[in-house]
Amino acid sequence: MGPRKKNVKTCLMDNEIPEETVSDETKDYMNQLSHEVLCHIFRYLPLQDIMCMECLSRKLKEAVTLYLRVVRVVDLCAGRWWEYMPSGFTDSSFLTLLKKMPDVEQLYGLHPRYLERRRVRGHEAFSIPGVLEALQACPNLVGVETSHLELVESIWTYMPHVHILGKFRNRNGAFPIPPENKLKIPIGAKIQTLHLVGVNVPEVPCIPMLRHLYMKWVRLTKPQPFKDFLCISLRTFVMRNCAGPTNSLKYVPLVTGLASARNLEHLEMVRVPFLGGLIQHVVEDSWRSGGFRNLHTIVLGACKNALEVDLGYLIITAARRLHEVRIQPSLTKDGVFSALKMAELEFPQFETLHLGYVDEFLLQSRMANADLVKYGLADVVENPGIITDIGMKAVNEVFSCIKYLAIYNCPHLHNPYNWVSDHSRWTRLVDINLVRCHALKLDSFGQFIELLPSLEFISLDQMFREPPKGCARVGLSAGTGIGVSSALVSNQNSNNDNDNNAQNNANIHDNNHHHPDDSDEENDFRQDLQPGEQQFAADALNEMEDMGQEDGEVVAESGQETAAHSQAVIPVEVDEEQAGPSGLQRVVKPTPITVHDSESDDEEDSLELQEVWIPKNSARRYSEREEKTGESAQSRELSEVAKTKPRHAMKRKRTADKSTSTSDPVIEDDHVQVLVLKSKNLVGVTMTNCGITDLVLKDCPKMMFIHATRCRVLKHLKVENAPIVNRFDYAQCKKLNMDQVLDQILRMPPERNRIIYLRPMQQVDTLTLEQKLFSGPYPYHICIIHEFSNPPNVRNKVRIRSWMDTIANINQELIKYEFFPEASRTEEDLKKCPKYPWGRDIYTLEGVVDGAPYSMISDFPWLRSLRAAEPNSFARYDFEDDEESTIYAPRRKGQLSADICMETIGEEISEMRQMKRGVFQRVVAIFIHYCDVNGEPVEDDYI
């Protein structure tokens, strides 16, 4: 046996810790990894984080050095091409960095915030010469990505072998074009995508590698900027609002050069004054060799010399692959589509057509045409498109597969119902967008929508505008003023109707007939008036302007004392159209309080007595209404005084609109225009600046949202069959009847959660509104959020959607699987709880978001417990919101699903089960933004 090993016990010092007790958290696992593994990890980290690791340990520094020595692709912006590279670089530090990367081939993200043009001795800065020196220190460099105009020009000059990677986009573009933005493009520049905005360019030369050329607000300074233009690899060519030569002949090399690009797919020319007929001749010469054959997008806008044959030849040549066409107003004619129809071509891939296309810069710019010409743009004055209903019928006969249709400012379109024929069914139309087609008839549009089997989205902007006050009296149609609109003149087609005015007048009477407050007696009275009597009535009313004021002032003073009691004589909601004194009698009524707008400058905010004339046989109806409304005897006495007083004894206040072309002081309520929607597949409708007063969802089983913005006279909503519509957005609609709209929505069967955004332009009685909603027969949990931010903050508005559905999902889980009692709101339930809180658990939450207060009153269950809960293991901190910046942030709490939330609120669920308190399956959130309640709309980019 060998010698016995002696056991030696180590003595521990007081401050030493046994090795076995060292926790795993303090171990340095990174330093235990090999250099190869560390270099592999570095491939997934931003360069800035990699460089920071140099100072952590010697091994990491060695790994970083090894990684930089072999790296071939470097991104200084970590994939965020829209950002700038890290600041703090100087010429020397940038050179040191690139010297550590001798094998680098592709350098992305070279987007310096600022570069000096030249070096300054004794001053450390980041300059163009310094960047070039650093790039030249990389012998294997193939390409650089940058967005700096002077830097890219220097690379082309001193390093012509280096490619410009990715998409070159200059970042300081503006209009008027800044004189310091200059770029000289050399012949044969190695670049594939050139995106220039607000730059001075001498010429566009031959660039064989160029695939995508985008020029916006570019000034071409040479007399012949396209003399050497030839880009055989070009796939996209966009030239928008550029300041080039005014001589049309100088654009001949441009069009011939485009024809040489056999792979050209996207052709867009806006305000390019090429020679009329030029494209036709070039297409005739080049189509056999593939010129313009692969186009899938054609855009012509404000090209003043363009002819129908130019557009037609392009469309015919590219028929096989054509997807989208946008046509300027001067080419939006019946003849274009009639000729295409005669060509008998098929467009198997065609989807999008934009008629009357006007570039967004021309729409949004406040500069007049003379100012644009002063800055070098072509002199173009656009007139509206002259396409008619016959041309629209031919549109679908030519493009039978069309899915998206946009029409801008085509005043000769009248009857969309006539666009449908046996050969024009519009069977694939999914989206229709109409802007400023003011002669389109509302009833015909509704019939047209009903015939579209695949329609999903409707967008209306400045459509169906209400007629000026007094139009109906003098026999004018909507929106025509005193003169006859060009849209009402007989169109150029021989078979067009010649009685447009008569039809429009008939529509006015038909629309008035459907108004809920109109009476048969008033209609009969208006119809009984002969033209001569109407003229006499108008003259009599005009004579009233010159009446004496002495007796009128006395009566007015006595009337002001009882003005508040006389409001029920003629309700504000009645649509009135008073005529002259023939067969009429007077009734004194107060002027309704209205909000000033651009179309009613003479309206007063104070109650003043007015004299109006009503039919004698209608006086009985008003007296009956007085009894029903409990009107005081004092107001009835005032009415009797008004009846017996001589006509000249009262001072009449002039109430004519300044915005109308008539001085007739007739009092007339808003013209009733009802949009009835009936569509099997319609998903949503968006209305902006429309003259519609009533929206009726007659049969829209798939409708999901309604957006209405700045619709001045929109008042009512009627839902007959739209079970799944869940999002309503009414912003800056001056005359919206909030109570009626909310009641109509909340009475819908609870098949979906509903969210309602409101931005009223009048004061809201919040207490009355809350009482009506919480005490009403509405089978929903209700949440009303009052937002007071100004300018408007959308944080709470956007976040509501993320948690209101969670509350509803919890309720549905409890009812379906946990046998939780379901609440109801029948008449018996309402009788049991006639007072606050009306059988609901109502509570209030208040707070401040971005310096603006908000208040929420609700009976949502579980919300308070979820807000107060501590974050769980699912909490996500990559989201910026918390309870300090919004009402409720479920992701910060980790409450990502109904199941997780139910674990958090288990005790509250048990308590409610013991109390036998039921819950509703669905919820409604009403978000009211108060930034516009003073009557002046607040500018907002989000609507």
DRENVODREN-234573 format. One record per residue (C-alpha): residue in three letters; z negated, x, y. Coordinates in steps of 0.1 Angstrom, whole numbers, plus 5000, padded with zeros to 4 digits. Example, Ala and Ser with C-alpha at 12.3 -4.5 7.8 and 13.67 -1.06 7.14 Angstrom:
! DRENVODREN-234573
ALA492251234955/SER492951374989/
***
This chain:
! DRENVODREN-234573
MET500050005000/GLY500850115034/PRO498350145063/ARG497149815076/LYS498549715110/LYS495949685137/ASN495849365157/VAL495649435194/LYS494649155218/THR496149175253/CYS493749135282/LEU494948895308/MET494248955344/ASP492948675365/ASN496248605383/GLU498448635352/ILE499848345333/PRO500648355296/GLU504448365289/GLU504148055267/THR502847845295/VAL505647925319/SER507447595325/ASP511147555319/GLU511647455355/THR510947805368/LYS513447975344/ASP516648105360/TYR519247975337/MET522148075361/ASN521348445357/GLN521348405319/LEU524948295319/SER527748545314/HIS530248635341/GLU533048445324/VAL531048125323/LEU530048155359/CYS533648215369/HIS534647905350/ILE531947705369/PHE533247835402/ARG536647675396/TYR534947335403/LEU533047435434/PRO534247445470/LEU534947795484/GLN532147765509/ASP529547705482/ILE530847995462/MET530548235491/CYS526948115497/MET526048225461/GLU526648595470/CYS523248625486/LEU521248465458/SER521148735432/ARG522949055422/LYS524548895391/LEU525848595411/LYS527248835436/GLU529049025409/ALA530348695395/VAL531648585429/THR533448915434/LEU534948895400/TYR536048535406/LEU537648615439/ARG539448905424/VAL541348695399/VAL541648365418/ARG545248245426/VAL544747915443/VAL542247875472/ASP541447565493/LEU539547635525/CYS538947255530/ALA537947165495/GLY540746915490/ARG540046735523/TRP543346795540/TRP542446575570/GLU539446795579/TYR539247135596/MET538347465578/PRO534847595582/SER534147715617/GLY532848065625/PHE535748275613/THR536948565633/ASP539948795627/SER537749055610/SER535848815588/PHE538948625577/LEU540648955569/THR537649065548/LEU537648735529/LEU541348755520/LYS541049125510/LYS538649015483/MET541348795469/PRO544249035462/ASP545948805436/VAL545948485457/GLU549248305457/GLN548647965473/LEU546247925503/TYR545447555511/GLY543447415539/LEU544347665566/HIS543547415594/PRO541647605621/ARG540147385649/TYR541247635675/LEU543347955675/GLU543848205703/ARG547448285710/ARG546848665712/ARG544048905706/VAL541749015734/ARG540449385732/GLY536749395728/HIS536449025720/GLU535948895685/ALA537948575682/PHE540048385657/SER543748435668/ILE547248385655/PRO547848765651/GLY544648805632/VAL545548525608/LEU548948675602/GLU547449025595/ALA545048865570/LEU547948675552/GLN550048995551/ALA547149165533/CYS547748935503/PRO550749095485/ASN551248805461/LEU551048525487/VAL553648255480/GLY552647965502/VAL550247845529/GLU549147495539/THR548547445576/SER548847195604/HIS548947435634/LEU552247435653/GLU552147785667/LEU550747925634/VAL553547775613/GLU556147895638/SER554648255636/ILE554648235597/TRP558348135598/THR559148425622/TYR557048715606/MET556648595570/PRO559848405563/HIS559348435525/VAL556148235526/HIS556447865518/ILE554647595538/LEU552747395512/GLY551947035511/LYS552746815541/PHE552846975574/ARG551346735600/ASN550546845635/ARG547246705647/ASN547646695685/GLY550546445688/ALA550546205717/PHE552745995739/PRO553846095766/ILE554746405747/PRO552546695757/PRO554646985771/GLU552547245753/ASN553447105718/LYS556447305709/LEU558047395676/LYS561247595669/ILE562447525634/PRO564547815619/ILE567547775597/GLY566547765560/ALA562847725567/LYS560847715534/ILE559247375538/GLN559447045519/THR557646795541/LEU557746805579/HIS555746545598/LEU556046585636/VAL554346355661/GLY554546425699/VAL556346755697/ASN559146925717/VAL561847055692/PRO565047215703/GLU567047115673/VAL566947015636/PRO568947275618/CYS570047315582/ILE566947315559/PRO568147305523/MET564547275509/LEU563446985531/ARG562646665513/HIS560746455538/LEU561446455575/TYR559246235597/MET559746245635/LYS557746025659/TRP557746075697/VAL559746405693/ARG561746535722/LEU564946705712/THR565646945740/LYS569047095731/PRO572246905742/GLN573446885706/PRO570246885685/PHE571946785652/LYS574947015654/ASP573847215623/PHE571846925606/LEU572246945568/CYS569346875544/ILE570946815510/SER567546775493/LEU566346505518/ARG564646195503/THR562946045534/PHE564246045569/VAL562245865596/MET563145895633/ARG560945675656/ASN561045655693/CYS562346005699/ALA563646135732/GLY567046265723/PRO570546275738/THR571845945753/ASN575446015743/SER576045815711/LEU578646065699/LYS576046335696/TYR574446145667/VAL577646175645/PRO576446495628/LEU573146325620/VAL574646035602/THR577146255583/GLY574346495574/LEU572246205560/ALA575246095539/SER575246445524/ALA571746395511/ARG572646225478/ASN568946165469/LEU568045995502/GLU565745705494/HIS564045605527/LEU566145565559/GLU564345455590/MET565745475625/VAL563945315655/ARG565445355690/VAL568245585678/PRO571345515699/PHE573945615673/LEU577545505678/GLY578245145667/GLY580345135636/LEU579645495628/ILE577545415597/GLN580345185584/HIS582945465586/VAL580545725571/VAL579745495542/GLU583445435535/ASP583945805533/SER580945905513/TRP579945615489/ARG582245735461/SER580446075461/GLY576945915462/GLY576245885499/PHE573445625506/ARG573645505470/ASN570045575462/LEU568445415492/HIS565445185484/THR564245135520/ILE566445065551/VAL564845015585/LEU566744965617/GLY564844895649/ALA565944895686/CYS569145075678/LYS571044925707/ASN574545015695/ALA574044915658/LEU576544655645/GLU576244405617/VAL578844605597/ASP576644915598/LEU573744725583/GLY575944535558/TYR577644845545/LEU574245025539/ILE572844715521/ILE575944675499/THR576145045491/ALA572445065481/ALA572344725463/ARG571444865429/ARG568145025440/LEU567244855473/HIS563644745476/GLU562944685513/VAL565044605544/ARG563644565580/ILE566244435605/GLN566044455642/PRO566444125663/SER569944195674/LEU571144205638/THR569043915626/LYS571943675625/ASP573443415601/GLY576643625598/VAL574943915582/PHE573643715553/SER576843495551/ALA578843815546/LEU576443945520/LYS576643615502/MET580443645501/ALA580143995486/GLU578543835455/LEU576244125448/GLU573044145428/PHE569844305441/PRO567744335410/GLN564844545426/PHE564744385461/GLU561344265472/THR560644285509/LEU562544155539/HIS561444175576/LEU563543975601/GLY563344045638/TYR561644375631/VAL560044545662/ASP558244875659/GLU554444855664/PHE554545115692/LEU556844885712/LEU554544585705/GLN551244765714/SER552444985742/ARG551744865777/MET554645055791/ALA557744875804/ASN561144965792/ALA561745155825/ASP558645375818/LEU559845455783/VAL563245545796/LYS561645775822/TYR560045965793/GLY563346015776/LEU563545725752/ALA566745525748/ASP567245225772/VAL566944925750/VAL566044565759/GLU565544345728/ASN566243975727/PRO564843745700/GLY566743715667/ILE569243425665/ILE569143345628/THR569042975621/ASP567942765591/ILE571342805576/GLY570943175577/MET567543155560/LYS569042945532/ALA571543225527/VAL568743485527/ASN567443365494/GLU570843315479/VAL571543685486/PHE568043815477/SER567043585449/CYS564143815439/ILE562443845473/LYS558643855472/TYR557543945507/LEU559043775538/ALA558143865574/ILE559743695604/TYR559143795640/ASN560143595671/CYS563043395658/PRO563043085680/HIS566042915664/LEU564242845631/HIS563242475630/ASN562942325595/PRO561742555567/TYR562142265543/ASN565942305548/TRP565742665536/VAL565442535500/SER568542435481/ASP569842435445/HIS570842795449/SER567842895471/ARG564542815454/TRP562443105467/THR560843115432/ARG559443465435/LEU558143455471/VAL554543575471/ASP553743645507/ILE555143495539/ASN554243625574/LEU555443435605/VAL554943565640/ARG556043385673/CYS558543145657/HIS557542885682/ALA560142615673/LEU559142595637/LYS558042235628/LEU554642205614/ASP555241925590/SER558442085577/PHE556542415571/GLY553942225551/GLN556642075529/PHE558242415525/ILE554942575513/GLU554542295487/LEU557942385472/LEU557142755467/PRO555842805431/SER554643165434/LEU553343175469/GLU549943345472/PHE549443455509/ILE550343295542/SER549943485575/LEU550543295608/ASP550343475642/GLN551143295675/MET552542995656/PHE552542625663/ARG551242675698/GLU549842375715/PRO552142215742/PRO551042245779/LYS549041955792/GLY551341665802/CYS554341755780/ALA554041435760/ARG554041215791/VAL557241365806/GLY559141375773/LEU558941745766/SER558441905732/ALA555742155723/GLY555842475743/THR559042415762/GLY557742375797/ILE559942185822/GLY563142375813/VAL564842335780/SER564042615756/SER566842805739/ALA565342715706/LEU565942345713/VAL569642385723/SER572042295695/ASN572442605673/GLN575842775669/ASN576442595636/SER578542285636/ASN576442095611/ASN573142155630/ASP571241855643/ASN571741775679/ASP568641565684/ASN566041835684/ASN564141695714/ALA564041355698/GLN562641495666/ASN560041695684/ASN558941395703/ALA558741205671/ASN556541475656/ILE554241445686/HIS553741075681/ASP553341125643/ASN550641385649/ASN548841175674/HIS548840895649/HIS546741095625/HIS544041175650/PRO540741025639/ASP539840895673/ASP543140735683/SER543240355684/ASP546140125676/GLU545539955709/GLU546140265729/ASN549240355709/ASP550640005714/PHE549940025751/ARG551740355755/GLN554740225736/ASP554839915758/LEU555340115789/GLN558940125799/PRO560440445814/GLY560440285848/GLU556840185845/GLN555840535833/GLN557540685864/PHE555640435886/ALA552440535869/ALA553040895876/ASP553940835912/ALA550740625916/LEU548640905902/ASN550241155925/GLU549540935955/MET545840945946/GLU545741305957/ASP545941205993/MET543240945993/GLY540440936018/GLN537241106009/GLU534540906028/ASP534040626004/GLY534640855975/GLU531741075985/VAL529340785987/VAL530240665952/ALA530141015938/GLU526641065951/SER525440755935/GLY527240835903/GLN525741185900/GLU522241035895/THR523340855864/ALA525941115851/ALA523741205822/HIS523540845811/SER527240785813/GLN528341035788/ALA528740775761/VAL531340575780/ILE534240785767/PRO533241035740/VAL534441385744/GLU536041395710/VAL538541115719/ASP542041245724/GLU542941085757/GLU546341065774/GLN545840845805/ALA548840715824/GLY549040555858/PRO547340235871/SER549839975858/GLY547839745834/LEU544839975835/GLN541339965848/ARG538940245858/VAL536140385839/VAL533840655854/LYS533040945831/PRO531741295834/THR533941595830/PRO533041765797/ILE531542105799/THR534242345787/VAL534642725785/HIS537142895809/ASP540243035793/SER543643145803/GLU545142795799/SER542542595818/ASP541642775849/ASP540742465869/GLU538042335845/GLU534542315859/ASP531242405841/SER529242135859/LEU529241765853/GLU531241585879/LEU532241225881/GLN535941145875/GLU537940825876/VAL540240765847/TRP542340465838/ILE542240285805/PRO543939975792/LYS542239645799/ASN542339545763/SER540539865755/ALA537539795776/ARG536139575749/ARG536239865724/TYR534240085748/SER531639815754/GLU531239775716/ARG530840155713/GLU528240145741/GLU526139895720/LYS526440115689/THR525340425708/GLY522540255726/GLU523840315760/SER521540235789/ALA522139935811/GLN522440165841/SER525540335828/ARG527039985821/GLU526339885857/LEU528040195869/SER531140095848/GLU531039745864/VAL530839905898/ALA533840115890/LYS535839815878/THR535239615910/LYS535539895935/PRO538839915953/ARG541140185940/HIS541040405971/ALA537240415972/MET536640705948/LYS537541065952/ARG539641185923/LYS539241545912/ARG542441725904/THR542341855868/ALA545941985863/ASP546242315845/LYS547542605865/SER549242745834/THR551542445831/SER554642385850/THR553642045863/SER551241935890/ASP550641595875/PRO546841545874/VAL546941365840/ILE543941425818/GLU544941505782/ASP543141635753/ASP544441895729/HIS547541795710/VAL546641725674/GLN548441945649/VAL547441925613/LEU548342195588/VAL548242045553/LEU548342305525/LYS549342205490/SER550142495466/LYS549342575430/ASN549042955434/LEU548042995471/VAL545243245474/GLY544643285511/VAL545743195546/THR545343395577/MET545843245612/THR545743425645/ASN546443265679/CYS547742945663/GLY547742605679/ILE546542415648/THR543642175654/ASP543042065618/LEU543342255585/VAL543542045553/LEU543342205519/LYS544941915499/ASP545542075466/CYS544942455464/PRO543242525430/LYS543542905434/MET542742935472/MET540043195478/PHE539843275515/ILE540643145550/HIS540743365580/ALA541143215615/THR541043445646/ARG541443335683/CYS542842995673/ARG541942825706/VAL542142465696/LEU541142485659/LYS538442235654/HIS538242085619/LEU538442175582/LYS539041925554/VAL538742035518/GLU540141785493/ASN540742015463/ALA540142385466/PRO537242455442/ILE537142835442/VAL537642915479/ASN534643135487/ARG535343325520/PHE535643165554/ASP536143365585/TYR536243195619/ALA536243445648/GLN536643355685/CYS537843005679/LYS536742835712/LYS536642475702/LEU535642505665/ASN533342225654/MET530842435635/ASP528842145622/GLN531841975607/VAL533242295592/LEU529842395576/ASP529242045563/GLN532742035548/ILE532242365530/LEU528742295518/ARG529741965504/MET532142135480/PRO531142135444/PRO529042435436/GLU531542625415/ARG531542945435/ASN529243135459/ARG530443095495/ILE530243325524/ILE531043205559/TYR531543445589/LEU531343275623/ARG531843425658/PRO531343125681/MET532343125718/GLN529842875729/GLN526042855728/VAL524642755694/ASP521442545689/THR520042745661/LEU517142525654/THR519242215650/LEU521742405629/GLU519142535606/GLN517542185603/LYS520842025594/LEU521742285567/PHE518342305550/SER517741935550/GLY521241835540/PRO522441735505/TYR523842075497/PRO523242215462/TYR523142575472/HIS520542835482/ILE521342895518/CYS520943205539/ILE521643205577/ILE521943545594/HIS521943565631/GLU523543895643/PHE523143995679/SER524844335680/ASN527244385710/PRO529744555705/PRO529744395671/ASN528344585641/VAL529844505607/ARG527244675585/ASN525244365577/LYS528444155574/VAL530044385549/ARG526844435528/ILE526044065523/ARG528644045496/SER526944315475/TRP523644125471/MET524243755475/ASP526143755442/THR523243935425/ILE520843655435/ALA523243395421/ASN523743595389/ILE519943605383/ASN519743225387/GLN522543165363/GLU520943395337/LEU517643215340/ILE519242865337/LYS521642945309/TYR519543175287/GLU515943135298/PHE515842755301/PHE514742775337/PRO514742445356/GLU517842385377/ALA517242235412/SER519241945426/ARG519841775460/THR520441415453/GLU519441125476/GLU516241075458/ASP515341445462/LEU516041415500/LYS513841105502/LYS510941295485/CYS511041575511/PRO511941425545/LYS510141695565/TYR510142075567/PRO510642265544/TRP512641985528/GLY511842095493/ARG512942455499/ASP511042785500/ILE512142895535/TYR511243225549/THR512443455578/LEU513343825578/GLU513944015610/GLY514944365618/VAL517044605639/VAL520344765628/ASP521845035650/GLY519744925679/ALA520744555677/PRO518344285663/TYR519144045636/SER517243745622/MET517743585587/ILE516343255576/SER516843175540/ASP515543015508/PHE517143275486/PRO514643335457/TRP513743685445/LEU515143865477/ARG511743945492/SER510444095460/LEU513644295454/ARG513444445490/ALA509844545485/ALA510344705451/GLU510245075446/PRO513445255436/ASN513945285399/SER515745545377/PHE519145395386/ALA518745455423/ARG521845595440/TYR521345815471/ASP525045885478/PHE525045555498/GLU524045585535/ASP522445245538/ASP518745155533/GLU516544875546/GLU516445055580/SER520145015585/THR520844685567/ILE519044375554/TYR518944485518/ALA520344795500/PRO520444735462/ARG522045065453/ARG519245255471/LYS516745065449/GLY518745115417/GLN519144735414/LEU522744745401/SER522844435379/ALA521044105373/ASP519344245342/ILE517844535360/CYS516644305388/MET515044065364/GLU512944345350/THR511744415385/ILE510844055394/GLY509443945360/GLU506043835375/GLU507643625402/ILE509843455376/SER506843365355/GLU505043215385/MET508043005394/ARG508342885358/GLN504642775358/MET505142595391/LYS508242425376/ARG510342505406/GLY514042505400/VAL516742725414/PHE520442655422/GLN523142835404/ARG525142905435/VAL524343045470/VAL525943025504/ALA525543295531/ILE526343205567/PHE526743505590/ILE526843415627/HIS527743685653/TYR526643605688/CYS528543865708/ASP531043605721/VAL528843315730/ASN529243355767/GLY532843255764/GLU534343595769/PRO535843755737/VAL534544105729/GLU537144355718/ASP536744435681/ASP538844655659/TYR537644475628/ILE539344135635/
***
